[in-house]
Amino acid sequence: MAQTRIRRYDSPAGGWGSVRSLLRHGVGPDVPTVEGARQLARQNKVDGFACVSCSWAKPAEPHAFEFCENGAKATMWELDEERADAAFFERHTLSELRQWADCDLESQGRLVEPMRYDAERDRYVPVSWEEAFATIGRELRALERESVVFYASGRASLETSYMYGLLARVYGNNNLPDSSNMCHESTSVGLPRSIGVPVGTVLLEDFAQCDCILSFGQNVGVNSPRMLHPLQDASRRGAQIITFNPLYERGWERFTNPQEPVAMATGQSTRISNAYFQVRAGSDLSVLQGIAKAVLALDDAALAQGRERVLDVDFIAQHTQGFEAFADSLRASAWADLERESGLARADMEAAAGVYARAKAAILVYGMGLTQHRHGVDNVRMLCNLALMRGNIGRPGAGICPVRGHSNVQGQRTVGISEKPELVPLDRLEAQYDFVAPRAKGRDTVSTVEGILDGSVRAFIGLGGNFARAAPETGPLEARWGDMALTVQVATKLNRSHLLCGRTALLLPCLGRLEEDVQATGSQRVTIEDSTTCIHASHGTSRPASPQLRSEPAIVAGIALATVPGDADVPWQAWVDDYARVRDAIEATYPEQFRDFNARLHTPGGFPRPVAARERRWETESGKAEFHVPDVLSATGFEDRPGRYRLLTIRSNDQFNTTVYGYRDRFRGIEGTRRVVLMNADDIQALGIAAGEEIALATDVDDGVRREVGGLRVVPYLIPAGCIAAYYPECNPLIPVAHHAIDSHVPAAKSVPVRIVRGATDAPVPAGPAPE
């Protein structure tokens, strides 16, 4: 175990700290330095490859180094020269590997050949691709169609995602849970109800035209560091940036741009936020209502004094519905209640409202700090209310900006990865491919977990990801995983989910996005959609880690041809031969969204899909943007009580989703461990515990299930009283499957009710060693 050090980090985001981190991950015996440098020069460039990490927008005129620290880590991680091959699995049983830490598993290198699980030997053993596909087809044909789940992480391309969604529907169900279910499904439910579209309305160029940015529940320095470039530019030209978040995050405070030699040489940094407010976890709803209430009061005063209105009354009258009921609810709300719930003073909310009211064009940014709550949909809709009050949708420099995670998590939804049949043009698919599409609602992440627990899910096909580690109810989920008849995992590197096997289990290695994908018609391109709905091409050029690797489209087609060869008129093999034909098929299914798809493939900056709300067309039931009146002030969905804390799960600077690159959370000053709990100093004192003491967290829910994670070191931190923070996925065992967002079913990981248990050190998921 590396030495554990916890100390305050006062440096800005970016700067030499980012450079040192890049060197640490980009230089070593297992990293191809020359190839790594070549690929970093191509990252997020036209005719380069789209970063496999976050989904932030790619500019038409990229920087010389159009990658961030975490994007570079993801690139080096994929170029790893270590190999988890047959010899590795011969040396280690799966029972042994389940005791390893997440970082140790992925550090074994790239998966290089298809494997099947040998239960008698408790090992993975090699299998041919032909036998693997035949086994999958045989097992799937023997199962009830509704008992099979087709999960997709957010890294698969548009081409793969389209094929995968079609495979599930030809097979006979809409069981297509994906990583959106775990993060931004509250966006996909809330935005359509308010503004008629499931995606944000902001394009990258809007950041150059706004004069105000409000951010809620989003950690830019870790989750989307390239976003710091437009934020830095906005700050320098005088745009007012106000941040609301339970924790101080360095990216929203100060930034030193590593691509500016003078700043690097002199240590200069740019202030990002003009004001930073630490809201209680789950209380953004009350903050948003407070700001809206103050904006309304400013408008009332302007009207009474005969001054220019603060509200965009023409926009509200022409484009919205429900404003009067919303305004009445704001006037009826009490400042004392808003202050108590939010943890902010009335003066702070009024100050933010004043900045927003004076702005000619404002962007409202948010992340999973808004979506992953019981009332996450209310959070999203309340944010829309604030935008609608000032007409900040459908004009330059203004709009709603949900910041997505994985590089194509938004795009896979666009082309049909959805458990909701009403969101997919099933009639058009039936006409294209001559089959009868299933119409019943499919399983999302929550219902998939429930189905594994109750035995109704009999097979799990995983297109990437680490589902068992990322999902809630981790302990019981892992315990029941082996009851399934079939589990199939498509992956580049080993993770914990691969060590949980159904009675028949296959591990299928695929090409990474950086690797050249050569098919019958030559080297192929794939496409992804970024957070701003722009479509980009991606072209891999690295030599594949193994000649046995197959592309994701080829694997999906192989499963389809073995399982549903004659069930629809789908040219699976022709699509594998030439991905341009898949794009033609996507355009035929979604002609409005993908007009001239192949012709626009290499548009600098990508080409944006049409978004009706950008043009002030509202595809809601009323035909107008809808104001929403929330009936709660807190999004947590539970009552505060003595001894109960609001846990928000967080990720470190050395992490992307469940992929843990190392044990340095630089921005929080935590090194050598991930088993910590960040607490308010007054809470620590009131409990009579000491900094550095080991405690356990237990879920404070009376449902008869014991959920506890121990061995967590107490770290005093600037966090609101009554709130604590700890890393995921280590603390995912504390999230009950029933603790999810209303309507959207997103696990409510940003406000989990927990209590502190002293002297307990048991940990359901092993910590494992921390290699350095």
Residue pairs with C-beta under 8 A, 6 or more apart in sequence:
1 672
1 673
1 769
1 770
2 663
2 671
2 672
2 770
2 771
2 772
3 671
3 672
4 671
4 672
4 673
4 713
5 669
5 670
5 671
5 672
6 669
6 670
6 671
6 676
6 713
6 715
7 669
8 669
9 250
9 666
9 667
9 668
9 669
11 17
11 250
11 256
12 250
12 253
12 254
12 255
12 256
12 269
12 270
13 220
13 221
13 225
13 228
13 250
13 251
13 253
13 254
13 255
13 256
13 667
14 69
14 225
14 228
14 255
14 256
14 257
14 258
14 269
15 256
15 258
15 263
15 264
15 267
15 269
16 256
16 264
17 666
18 68
18 69
18 225
18 258
19 258
21 69
21 73
21 653
21 654
21 664
21 666
22 69
22 72
22 73
24 662
25 31
25 72
25 73
25 76
25 77
25 661
25 662
26 33
26 36
26 40
26 72
26 76
27 33
30 80
30 81
30 82
30 109
31 76
31 79
31 80
31 81
32 79
32 81
35 79
35 542
36 75
36 76
36 79
39 49
39 75
39 79
39 514
39 541
39 542
40 65
40 67
40 72
40 75
41 48
41 65
42 48
42 49
42 541
43 49
43 51
43 66
43 67
43 71
43 72
43 75
44 50
44 51
44 58
44 62
44 66
44 67
44 71
44 226
45 62
45 66
46 62
46 537
46 602
46 604
47 537
47 539
47 602
48 538
48 539
49 513
49 514
49 538
49 539
49 540
49 541
50 58
50 407
50 408
50 513
50 528
50 536
50 537
50 538
51 67
51 71
51 74
51 75
51 407
52 71
52 74
52 75
52 78
52 155
52 407
52 512
52 513
52 514
53 68
53 70
53 71
53 73
53 74
53 406
53 407
53 656
54 68
54 70
54 71
54 223
54 224
54 225
54 226
54 404
54 405
54 406
54 407
54 656
55 154
55 224
55 404
55 405
55 406
55 407
55 408
55 409
55 410
55 528
55 529
55 530
55 531
56 224
56 226
56 227
56 403
56 530
56 531
57 203
57 204
57 530
57 531
57 532
57 534
57 605
57 606
58 66
58 530
58 534
58 536
58 605
58 606
59 66
59 204
59 605
60 604
60 605
61 604
61 605
63 229
63 259
64 259
65 258
65 259
66 226
67 75
67 226
68 224
68 225
68 226
68 228
69 225
69 653
70 222
70 225
70 653
70 656
71 225
71 226
73 654
73 656
73 661
74 656
74 659
75 514
77 106
77 493
77 659
77 661
78 110
78 492
78 512
78 513
78 514
78 515
79 514
79 542
80 107
80 109
80 110
80 493
81 109
82 107
82 108
82 109
82 110
83 108
83 109
83 110
83 112
83 545
83 546
84 108
84 109
84 110
84 111
84 112
84 493
84 494
85 112
85 113
86 113
86 115
86 124
86 125
86 126
88 108
89 115
89 123
89 124
89 125
90 123
92 123
93 121
93 122
93 123
94 117
94 122
94 123
94 124
94 499
94 501
95 122
97 105
97 494
97 499
98 496
98 499
98 766
99 766
99 768
100 766
100 768
100 769
101 660
101 766
101 767
101 768
101 769
101 770
102 469
102 495
102 496
102 658
102 659
102 660
102 729
102 768
103 660
103 661
103 662
103 663
103 768
103 770
103 771
104 768
104 769
104 771
105 493
105 494
105 495
105 496
105 499
106 493
106 494
106 495
106 659
106 660
107 771
108 493
108 494
109 493
110 492
110 493
110 509
110 512
110 545
110 546
111 491
111 492
111 493
111 494
111 507
111 509
112 509
112 545
112 546
112 548
112 549
113 126
113 509
113 546
113 548
114 126
114 127
114 128
114 129
114 132
114 506
114 507
114 508
114 509
114 548
115 124
115 125
115 126
115 127
115 506
115 507
116 124
116 125
116 127
116 131
116 132
116 135
116 504
116 505
116 506
116 507
117 123
117 124
117 125
117 501
117 504
117 505
117 506
117 507
118 124
118 125
119 501
119 503
124 507
127 135
127 506
129 548
129 550
129 558
132 506
132 508
132 558
133 558
133 559
133 561
133 562
134 562
135 504
135 506
136 461
136 486
136 488
136 506
136 559
136 562
136 563
137 559
137 562
137 563
138 562
139 459
139 485
139 486
139 504
140 148
140 171
140 459
140 486
140 559
140 563
141 563
142 485
143 458
143 459
143 485
143 486
144 458
145 171
145 172
145 173
145 438
146 172
146 173
146 175
146 440
147 451
147 456
147 457
147 458
147 459
148 171
148 173
148 175
148 457
148 458
148 459
148 460
148 461
148 486
149 175
149 177
149 443
149 448
149 451
149 457
149 459
149 460
149 461
150 164
150 165
150 167
150 168
150 171
150 173
150 175
150 176
150 461
150 463
151 176
151 177
151 178
151 448
151 460
151 461
151 462
151 463
151 465
151 467
152 161
152 164
152 176
152 177
152 178
152 179
152 412
152 417
152 463
152 464
152 465
153 178
153 179
153 406
153 409
153 462
153 463
153 464
153 465
153 466
154 178
154 179
154 180
154 404
154 405
154 406
154 407
154 408
154 409
154 410
154 412
154 464
154 465
155 406
155 407
155 408
155 464
155 465
155 513
156 164
156 408
156 412
156 463
156 464
156 552
157 408
157 411
157 513
157 526
157 527
157 528
157 538
157 552
157 553
158 408
158 411
158 412
158 414
158 415
158 526
158 527
158 528
158 529
158 535
158 583
158 586
159 526
159 527
159 553
159 575
159 579
159 582
159 583
159 586
160 463
160 526
160 552
160 553
160 556
161 408
161 411
161 412
161 415
161 416
161 417
162 415
162 416
162 582
162 585
162 586
162 589
163 553
163 556
163 557
163 560
163 572
163 575
163 582
164 176
164 417
164 463
164 556
165 176
165 412
165 415
165 416
165 417
165 418
165 424
166 416
166 429
166 433
166 568
166 570
167 556
167 559
167 560
167 563
167 564
168 174
168 175
168 176
168 442
169 416
169 424
169 426
169 429
169 435
169 437
169 438
170 433
170 435
170 560
170 564
170 567
170 568
170 570
171 563
171 564
171 567
172 438
173 438
173 440
173 442
174 418
174 419
174 420
174 421
174 424
174 438
174 440
174 441
174 442
175 419
175 442
175 443
175 448
176 416
176 417
176 418
176 419
176 442
177 419
177 442
177 443
177 444
177 445
177 447
177 448
178 409
178 412
178 413
178 417
178 418
178 445
179 405
179 406
179 409
179 465
179 470
179 657
180 188
180 409
180 410
180 412
180 413
181 419
181 444
181 445
181 446
181 745
181 746
182 445
182 470
182 471
182 746
182 747
183 368
183 371
183 372
183 404
183 405
183 409
183 746
184 368
184 371
184 402
184 404
184 405
184 409
184 410
184 746
185 371
185 444
185 741
185 744
185 745
185 746
186 370
186 371
186 372
186 373
186 376
186 377
186 379
186 380
186 741
186 744
186 746
187 198
187 199
187 371
187 380
187 402
188 198
188 413
188 744
189 377
189 380
189 743
189 744
190 376
190 377
190 378
190 379
190 380
190 381
190 384
190 744
191 197
191 198
191 199
191 200
191 380
191 384
191 400
191 402
192 198
192 619
192 620
193 377
193 381
193 620
193 626
193 628
194 380
194 381
194 384
194 385
194 388
194 620
194 625
194 626
194 627
194 628
195 201
195 384
195 388
195 393
195 400
195 613
195 618
195 620
195 625
195 626
196 612
196 613
196 617
196 618
196 619
196 620
196 625
197 611
197 612
197 613
197 619
198 413
198 423
199 402
199 410
199 533
199 611
200 399
200 400
200 401
200 402
200 531
200 532
200 533
201 393
201 394
201 399
201 400
201 401
201 611
201 613
201 614
202 363
202 398
202 399
202 400
202 401
202 532
203 532
203 534
203 608
203 614
204 230
204 532
204 534
204 605
205 396
206 361
206 363
206 396
206 397
206 398
206 399
207 213
207 230
207 231
207 233
207 234
207 363
207 397
208 230
208 233
208 234
208 397
209 361
209 396
209 397
210 234
210 239
210 359
210 361
210 362
210 363
210 397
210 398
211 238
211 239
211 240
211 359
211 360
211 361
211 362
211 397
212 239
212 240
212 241
212 242
212 355
212 356
212 358
212 359
212 361
212 362
212 363
213 231
213 234
213 239
213 240
213 241
213 242
213 362
213 363
213 364
213 365
214 242
214 244
214 352
214 356
214 362
214 363
214 364
214 365
214 386
215 241
215 242
215 243
215 244
215 245
215 252
215 273
215 365
215 366
216 244
216 245
216 284
216 287
216 288
216 364
216 365
216 366
216 367
216 369
216 370
216 379
216 383
217 244
217 245
217 284
217 366
217 367
217 368
217 369
217 370
217 371
217 750
218 224
218 245
218 365
218 366
218 367
218 368
218 369
218 403
219 245
219 247
219 249
219 251
219 252
219 367
219 650
220 227
220 228
220 231
220 249
220 251
220 252
220 272
220 403
221 228
221 249
221 250
221 251
221 252
221 255
221 653
221 667
222 249
222 251
222 651
222 652
222 653
222 655
222 667
223 367
223 403
223 405
223 651
224 403
224 531
225 251
227 403
228 251
228 255
228 257
228 272
229 257
231 241
231 255
231 272
232 255
232 257
232 270
232 272
234 241
235 241
235 270
235 271
235 272
236 270
240 274
240 355
240 359
241 252
241 272
241 273
241 274
242 273
242 274
242 275
242 276
242 277
242 352
242 355
242 356
243 252
243 272
243 273
243 275
243 276
243 277
244 277
244 279
244 284
244 287
245 252
245 276
245 277
245 278
245 279
245 369
246 278
246 279
246 280
246 281
246 369
246 648
246 719
246 720
246 723
246 725
247 278
247 650
247 678
247 717
247 718
247 719
247 725
248 276
248 278
248 718
249 667
250 667
251 272
251 667
252 272
252 273
252 276
253 271
253 272
253 273
253 276
254 269
254 270
254 271
254 272
255 269
255 270
255 272
256 263
256 264
256 267
256 268
256 269
256 270
257 263
257 264
257 270
258 264
262 268
263 269
263 270
274 355
275 348
275 351
275 352
275 355
277 287
277 344
277 348
277 352
278 343
278 718
278 719
278 720
279 287
279 342
279 343
279 344
279 720
280 341
280 342
280 343
280 646
280 720
280 722
280 723
281 369
281 636
281 646
281 647
281 648
281 720
281 723
281 750
281 751
282 373
282 634
282 635
282 636
282 646
282 750
282 751
283 341
283 342
283 343
283 633
283 634
283 635
284 369
284 370
284 379
284 382
284 635
285 375
285 378
285 379
285 382
285 630
285 632
285 633
285 634
285 635
286 337
286 338
286 341
286 342
286 633
286 634
287 338
287 342
287 344
287 349
288 379
288 382
288 383
288 385
288 386
289 330
289 333
289 338
289 382
289 630
289 633
290 335
290 338
290 339
290 342
290 344
290 346
290 349
290 350
290 353
291 349
291 352
291 353
291 356
291 386
292 330
292 353
292 382
292 385
292 386
292 389
293 330
293 331
293 333
293 335
293 338
293 349
293 353
294 349
294 350
294 352
294 353
294 354
295 310
295 311
295 353
295 356
295 357
295 386
295 389
295 390
296 311
296 327
296 330
296 331
296 389
298 310
298 353
298 354
298 357
299 309
299 310
299 311
301 307
302 308
302 309
302 310
303 309
310 357
310 390
311 389
311 390
312 389
312 390
312 391
314 391
315 388
315 391
316 323
316 388
316 389
316 391
319 388
319 391
319 616
319 618
319 624
319 625
320 388
320 624
320 625
320 626
320 627
321 622
321 624
321 625
321 626
321 627
322 626
322 627
322 628
322 629
323 388
323 627
325 627
325 629
326 385
326 627
326 628
326 629
329 629
333 633
335 346
337 633
338 346
338 349
338 633
339 345
339 346
341 633
341 634
342 349
343 720
343 721
356 362
356 386
356 390
357 390
359 390
360 397
361 392
361 395
361 396
361 397
361 398
362 387
362 390
362 392
362 397
362 398
363 392
363 397
363 398
363 399
363 400
363 401
364 383
364 386
364 387
364 392
364 399
364 400
364 401
365 401
365 402
365 403
366 379
366 380
366 383
366 401
366 402
366 403
367 402
367 403
368 405
368 749
368 750
369 648
369 750
370 376
370 379
370 380
370 383
370 635
371 379
371 380
371 402
371 741
371 744
371 746
372 741
372 746
372 747
372 748
372 749
372 750
372 751
373 379
373 635
373 636
373 637
373 741
373 748
373 750
373 751
374 635
374 636
374 637
374 638
374 739
374 740
374 741
374 742
374 748
374 751
375 630
375 632
375 634
375 635
375 636
375 637
375 741
375 742
376 635
376 741
376 742
376 744
376 746
376 748
377 741
377 742
377 743
377 744
378 628
378 630
378 632
378 635
379 635
380 402
381 628
381 630
382 628
382 630
383 400
384 393
384 400
384 625
384 628
385 627
385 628
387 393
387 398
387 399
387 400
388 625
388 627
391 398
392 398
392 399
393 399
393 400
393 613
393 614
393 616
393 625
394 613
394 614
394 615
394 616
399 614
401 531
401 532
402 531
403 531
404 410
404 530
404 531
405 657
406 657
407 528
407 530
408 528
408 529
410 529
410 530
410 531
410 533
411 527
411 528
411 529
411 535
413 423
414 529
414 590
414 593
414 609
415 586
415 589
415 590
416 424
416 429
416 589
418 424
419 441
419 442
419 443
419 444
420 441
420 442
421 437
421 438
421 439
421 440
421 441
421 442
425 589
425 590
426 437
426 439
428 588
428 589
429 435
429 437
429 589
430 436
430 437
432 585
432 588
432 589
433 568
433 569
433 570
434 568
434 569
435 567
435 568
435 569
443 451
443 457
444 745
445 467
445 471
445 745
445 747
446 472
446 737
446 740
446 745
446 747
447 745
448 457
448 460
448 467
448 471
449 471
449 472
449 473
449 477
449 737
450 737
451 457
452 460
452 477
452 480
452 481
452 483
452 484
453 473
453 476
453 477
453 480
453 737
455 480
455 483
457 484
458 484
458 485
458 486
459 484
459 485
459 486
459 487
459 488
459 502
460 467
460 484
460 486
460 487
460 488
460 502
461 487
461 488
461 490
461 559
462 487
462 488
462 489
462 490
462 491
462 497
463 490
463 552
463 556
464 490
464 491
464 552
465 497
465 658
466 495
466 496
466 497
466 657
466 658
466 659
466 729
467 497
468 474
468 477
468 478
468 481
468 496
468 497
468 500
469 495
469 496
469 497
469 658
469 729
469 732
470 657
470 658
470 728
470 729
470 732
471 477
471 732
471 747
472 732
472 735
472 736
472 737
472 739
472 740
472 747
472 749
473 733
473 735
473 736
473 737
474 729
474 732
474 733
474 735
474 764
474 765
475 707
475 733
475 764
475 765
476 705
478 500
481 487
481 500
481 501
481 502
482 500
482 501
482 502
482 503
483 502
484 502
484 503
485 502
485 503
485 504
486 502
486 503
486 504
486 505
487 500
487 501
487 502
487 504
487 505
487 506
488 505
488 506
488 508
488 559
489 497
489 498
489 505
489 506
489 507
489 508
490 508
490 510
490 552
490 555
491 498
491 507
491 508
491 509
491 510
492 509
492 510
492 511
492 512
495 658
495 659
498 507
508 550
508 555
509 546
509 548
509 549
509 550
510 549
510 550
510 551
510 552
510 555
511 517
511 540
511 544
511 549
511 550
511 551
511 552
512 540
512 542
512 545
513 526
513 538
513 540
514 540
514 541
514 542
515 540
515 542
515 543
515 544
515 545
515 549
516 523
516 540
516 541
516 542
516 543
516 544
517 523
517 524
517 526
517 540
517 551
518 524
519 551
519 554
519 576
519 577
519 578
519 579
520 576
520 577
520 578
521 577
521 578
521 580
523 539
524 551
524 578
524 579
525 537
525 538
525 539
525 579
525 601
526 537
526 538
526 579
527 535
527 536
527 537
527 538
527 583
527 601
528 535
528 536
528 538
529 535
529 536
529 609
530 536
530 606
532 608
533 608
533 609
533 611
534 605
534 606
534 607
534 608
534 609
535 594
535 597
535 600
535 603
535 606
535 607
535 608
535 609
536 606
537 601
537 602
550 558
551 576
553 575
553 576
553 579
553 582
554 576
557 572
557 573
557 575
557 576
560 570
560 572
561 572
561 573
571 581
574 581
575 581
575 582
575 585
580 598
583 594
583 597
583 598
583 601
584 597
584 598
586 594
586 597
587 594
587 595
587 596
587 597
587 598
592 610
593 609
593 610
594 609
600 607
612 618
612 619
613 619
613 625
618 624
618 625
620 626
635 751
636 646
636 748
636 751
636 753
637 739
637 742
637 748
637 751
638 644
638 751
638 753
640 646
640 722
643 700
643 755
643 756
644 700
644 753
644 754
644 755
645 683
645 700
645 722
645 723
645 724
645 753
645 754
645 755
645 756
646 722
646 723
646 724
646 751
646 752
646 753
647 697
647 723
647 724
647 725
647 726
647 731
647 734
647 751
647 752
647 753
647 754
648 723
648 724
648 725
648 749
648 750
648 751
648 752
649 725
649 726
649 727
649 728
649 731
649 732
649 735
649 749
649 750
649 752
650 725
650 726
650 727
650 728
651 657
651 727
651 728
652 660
652 664
652 665
652 668
652 670
652 674
652 727
653 664
653 665
653 666
653 667
653 668
654 660
654 661
654 662
654 663
654 664
654 665
654 666
655 661
655 727
658 728
658 729
660 674
662 772
663 671
663 672
663 673
663 674
663 770
663 772
664 670
664 671
664 672
665 671
665 674
668 678
668 717
670 676
670 715
672 770
672 772
673 713
673 770
674 727
674 730
674 767
674 770
675 711
675 712
675 713
675 727
675 730
675 763
675 767
676 712
676 713
676 714
676 715
676 726
676 727
677 695
677 697
677 712
677 713
677 714
677 715
677 724
677 725
677 726
678 715
678 717
678 719
678 724
678 725
678 726
679 714
679 715
679 716
679 717
679 719
679 724
680 716
680 717
680 719
680 720
680 721
680 722
680 723
680 724
681 716
682 721
683 721
683 722
683 724
684 690
684 691
684 714
684 716
687 756
689 695
689 714
689 756
689 758
690 714
691 714
691 715
691 716
692 713
692 714
692 715
693 713
693 714
693 758
694 710
694 711
694 712
694 713
694 714
694 761
695 710
695 712
695 714
695 756
695 757
695 758
695 759
695 760
696 708
696 709
696 710
696 711
696 712
696 756
696 757
696 758
696 760
696 761
696 762
697 708
697 709
697 710
697 712
697 724
697 726
697 731
697 734
697 754
697 755
697 756
697 757
698 706
698 707
698 708
698 734
698 754
698 755
698 756
698 757
698 760
699 705
699 707
699 708
699 734
699 735
699 736
699 752
699 753
699 754
700 753
700 754
700 755
701 707
701 736
701 739
701 753
703 736
703 738
705 736
707 733
707 734
707 736
707 764
708 733
708 734
708 757
708 760
708 762
708 764
709 726
709 730
709 731
709 733
709 734
709 763
709 764
709 765
710 757
710 760
710 761
710 762
710 763
711 761
711 762
711 763
711 767
712 726
717 725
719 725
724 754
728 749
729 765
730 763
730 765
730 767
731 752
732 749
732 765
733 764
733 765
734 752
734 754
735 747
735 748
735 749
735 752
737 747
739 747
739 748
739 752
739 753
740 746
740 747
740 748
741 747
741 748
